[in-house]
Amino acid sequence: AGALTNTSSTAVTYSGLIALGSNSTIISSNGGITLSNSGTINGTGYTLTLGGTTTSGNTVASVIGLGTTGALTKTGAGTWILSGSNTYTGTTTISQGTLTVSGALSDSSAVVADGTYNLGSNDTILSLSGSGSGSVNLNSYVLTAGWSTDTTYSGVLSGTGGLTKTGSGKLTLTNTQTFTGPLTISAGTIQISGAGSLGSGSYSGTITNNGTLQYSSSIDQTLSGNILTTNSGGALTKDTNTSVLTLSGSGSNFAGAVQISTGTIVALNANALGVSSGITVSDGAGLQLSGGIAVELGVEL
């Protein structure tokens, strides 16, 4: 495998265009490295690894091509910036450190974020997954992710930006999410599971639900923003008996079915349940309305 390494304390800039002839690694272990050529890095099917410990001065301005099977891996504690509109469609694996994308990843690249995925612009990816050690810094931008296969992301999404889910699959979030921007379910399902939550348990952002929002967490959750729909749909499911889901949005208009399989949903005003096409409360579950009215034990509304 080829390698390009800067071990000096001086930042260097390479203006030539790189072409991969094998799996290759660029390592910035002291001074930064900038690939300034805005052309395309070719090498169909190969993996480019960006490594090193330097946390500033590492930029790839080139478009990372590599074809439909080429991939990118980020290793080491350092930070790399991608400022080009990249076209490779293999997996983007952030094993360690930070990958800042101020340009764009391919819409067809799946991201595995075990390190930090830092958005410097709105970005659309194929899917998001990763362990609890990972993080996605949305900053003020929107991340769009999702496809037909189910994925689980166990890290934390933070910032004032938002998350959009596309595709028919399910994206499961299992950690304490702190982002405050809008949540959009254009298709498929977002599931909050394990001990996960939105807004650290109190989320005031707007939820546009044209798919399914499934709350399966053991943590109590308040959704004080409006739950909206743009397609006369938007299902809401509550299916963990150890938690309470409280809805207080005064302008919610989602029209999909509400299914309370286990646990309790609390609606604090007349609009909190939108204009649901049907509310089903299974045996042992509960729907508590403002004023203390409770509906329990298999009643279907």
Secondary structure, DSSP 8 states (H G I E B T S, - for coil): -EEEEE-SSS-EEE-S--B-SSSEEEEESSS-EEE---SEEB-TT-EEEEEES--SS-EE-SEE--TTT-EEEE-SSSEEEE-SB----S-EEE-SSEEEESSB--TT-EEEESSEEEESS-EE-SEEEB-TT-EEE-TTSEEEE--SS-EEE-SEEESS-EEEE-SSSEEEE-SB----S-EEESSSEEEE-TT-BSGGGEE-S-EEESSEEEE--SS-EEE-S-EE-SSS--EEEEEEEEEEEEE--TT----S-EEEEEEEEEE-STTTTTT-S-EEE-TT-EEEETTTEEEESS-B-
